[in-house]
Amino acid sequence: MARLARVYFPVTALGPGRRLGVWFQGCPIACPGCMSRDTWPADGGTEVPDAWFAGAWAAALTRGATGLTVSGGEPTEQPQALLALLRAVRSTPAPAGADPADVLVYTGRERDEFAALVPAGPGLVDALITGPYRAAEPTTLIWRGSANQRLHLLSDLGRERYADSLTHRPERPPLQVVVGDDDVSYVGVPRTGALPRMERSLRSSGIHLGRSSWRP
Ligand code: SF4
């Protein structure tokens, strides 16, 4: 069983191409300034059986998914569910003629901690971004929220898709806004301070956000 904060397709701002985004629920790391505070409570989100992942991934593939991004929350808090998701992706072949799909995982743990908590073995993860978010260490590197976070390329596919990302600093980071029935979420990695600035700007235009992912 997995407890998820949200699932979204297509994600275009957390990794290259059009991706299935899976946010795990629950994070005890509690980084000040986290943009996904709604994912912190371990008893929040929605439960799905592990078997649900294969169908979700197959559906994303038929809609043109080029990759999977796992974020959170902290995926290592649910290692068995994370492994079930990763194995479902690897055991589902891409449609004929499609490029192989890559797997990008975000964790607030360091790489050795991740390897100890999630014995994924070779081949399940192509790119891994490690380390907690530290608001006092801003970065302009793509896909990362703070300068301490590291991008690890773990496979040939990962090296092919993400080599440029090791040093790429876009003028503006890719971002998506997902508006739900009663909330607003950002998909992507905004620069430090961008979300409070945006909220102030909206407020000055008379738009008050009821709930958002980055406020408790
Ligand atoms: S940034 Fe990531 S690791 Fe840090 S509190 Fe938020 S979800 Fe957890």
Residues whose N, C-alpha, C, O or C-beta is under 5 A from the ligand:
A	BS01	SF4	C27 I29 A30 C31 C34 S36 G72 G73 E74 G108 P132 Y133
